């Protein structure tokens, strides 16, 4: 079986995997779906019926942190790309 032509050192693979997992986790926390059930009572005190609203939301702080982590990881990986490493 043929060997692949390009191998990455383990420390590069671990760094890429950690940055990718952290960015994905933060991005998944940034957006969410919620449902709101409103119970309204009429003037005589009887329940007029529940209203259900489904809405999406987002967290700007989580988006900012995800962008910072992703951007930092990209800059670090580009910087490490300029380093030479030994071929075995």
N, C-alpha and C positions, 0 to 999 in steps of 0.2 A: 504494500500500500504506500502511496506517495506521501511524503511529508509536506506540510504546508510551507510555503516559501518565507512567510513572515511569522515571527514569534514575538510576543510582547513579554517583557520581564514581569514577574509576579507583582512587584510593587506598583507597576503601571495598571495592571488589571484590577488590583484591589482598590486603588485610588479611583479609577473610572467607575467601578461598581458602587463604591460608597457615595460618590457624588451623584450618580444616576439615581440610586435608591432614595437618597435624601431629597433631591429635587422632586422626584415623583411623589414622595410622601407629602411634601409641603404643598405641591400643586393640587393634590387631591384634597387637602384640607382647605384650600382657598375657595373652592366652589362647592355649594351644597344646595339641596332641594328640601323644601319644607312645606308642610300642609298646615293650614290654620282653620280651625273650626270655630265659627262664631255662633253662639247661642243668644238669641234675641228674645226678650220678653215684651209682650204688648202692654198697653196701658192697664188692662184688667189683670195682668199677672200671668197670663197663659203663654206658653212657649209657642212662638210663631214659626219655628222651624230652623234647623241649623243650616248655616251657609258654610260651604267648604271652599277654601281658596288654596290653590297650589301655586307656589312661587319658587323661583330660584334666587339664590343670593350669592354674595361673594365677600371675601375678606381682603381688603387692600393691604393689610399688614402681612398676611400670609403670602400674598402675591409678591410683595416687595422682598420678603425674605427668600422666597423661592428664586426670584430673579438674582438676588445677591449671591446665593449659594451656587446657582447654575453658572453665573458669570465668573465668579471666583474660581470655580472648578475648571471652566474653560481656559481662563488665563493661566492657571497653574499647569494644566496639561499642555498648552502651547509652549509655555516656558520649559517644561520638561522635554518637549519635543526637540529643542535645540541642543540638549545634552547628547553626547555620544555614549553608547554603551557597548561593551565587548560582545562579539558574536562567539558562540561556543562551538 
